[in-house]
Structures are given as structure tokens and as C-alpha cells.
Amino acid sequence: MQCLGRANRPPQLRRPRQHSGGRRGREEGSELGDWLVAALHAGEAAGGDSRGRQSAALLVVREKGGYGRASDRYIDLRVEDHPEPNHELSRLLEIHKRFYPNLHRNRPSR
């Protein structure tokens, strides 16, 4: 059985690599949720999943980071059966930031 990983694909099937810029691509005031959504967009821009796209999810866990500090689920967003799930997830993250401004203001220190 032959592995069809990136290196073993014929040249006509290979997708060009795109680098998102690493730490340089992080905006001031952004956080892990933003970085993960940016990674989803970068993956889509680089060719995405060959099976297509239909859903996206984002789960960020932080000790006592949930609503009322009652849980560790800091951000738990899901988009299912949507034509543009990554863009919808980005929109929901922005709504989450506006709806829970105190959670996003009080970031943990390193």
C-alpha cells in the first residue's frame, strides 16, 4: 500500500506551501481563539480538506474561564452544516468577544 502524503504525491497533485507568518502574524490583543481560527482560514487557503467543508468548531479551555467561572470552557463554538463554516466561526467568535467582554479582557498571565 502506497502512502499518499505530501511528499509522495505526483507533482501535479501537490499543493504549494503557504506560510502564515508564525508569531509575526499575530495581532496585538489577539488570543488563542483568534490564532486557531486564523489557522483554519490558512488551511482553507492552502487547499483545504479534499472532502470539502461543512462544519467547524472551536474549543478553548482555561481554568475557571467559563461563564461565571463555573467551568473551564472559555470558548466553545460550533458551526454545523453551513456553506462557509470557517467564516461563520469567525463571526461567532467576534460575537462571543462582544457578548463576554470581561472574559476576553481578563487574560491569564504566563
N, C-alpha and C positions, 0 to 999 in steps of 0.2 A: 504494500500500500504506500503510495507516494504522499508526502506531506505537501500541502498547497499553501504553506506560509509565504510571507512576502518574498523571501529570498529565492524560493523555489518556483515562483510563478514565471511564466514566459514574459519577456519584456513588454509585449503588447497588453498584458493584463495588469502590470504593475501600476500603482498609483504614485504620483510624485509625493515626496515627503514635504510637509509644511510644518515649520516650527512656529509656535505661538509666542515665542519671546521669553518664556520662563518667568522669572521674577520681574524682569523689566516690563512685562505685560500687565502687571498688577497695578491697578489704580489706587491712589491714596484713598483710604476709607473703605476699600473693598474688604471682603472677608471670605472665608472658606466657601460658603454657598455660591458667591459670585464666581469664584475661581472654578468650581465644579461645573457650573452652568456654562462658563466660557470654554471649558474643556469639551463639553458636549457639542457646542457650536463648532469648535475647531475640528472635532472628529467628523462632524457632518460635512464641513467644508473640504475635508481631505478625502471625501468619497463616501463616508458613512458606512452603514451596515448593508451588505448586499441583499439582505432580506427585506429591506425597506424600513419604514418607520411608522409607528402607530402610537407609541406611548413613551413617556419619560417620567422619571421620579428623582427626587432629591431628599435625602435624609442626612441631617447633620445633628450629631449628638453632642451635648455638652452637659456636664454635671450641673443639675438643677437649672438647666437652661430653658425648660419648657414654661408654658403659661402658668403664672403664679408660683413658679419654682417647684411645681408639684411633680414634674417628670424630667427626664433627661433629653426629651425630644425637642431640640432647639428649633429645627426646621424639618417639617415632614410634609412635602408637597408631592402630588401625583397628578399626572395628566394621562388619561386613557382614551383611546380611540379618537384621536384628533389628527387632522391633516398636517399640522405643523406643531408637533408636541414640544420641541425644544424652545420654540419661540413662545408658546403658551406657558411653558415652565418659567421662562424669564419674566414674563408678565406677572405670573403669580408670585414670584419671588419679590418683585417690586411692590406688589400689593401687600405682601407679608411685612415688608420693611415699614410701610406706611401705617399698617394696622397695629403693629407691635414695635413702635419706635424705641421704647425703653430696652427691649431685649437686644436690639441691634446697637444701641448706644453703650450698653454695659458689657463690653467685651472682656473675656478673660485675659489676664496678663501672662506672659511667658515665664 
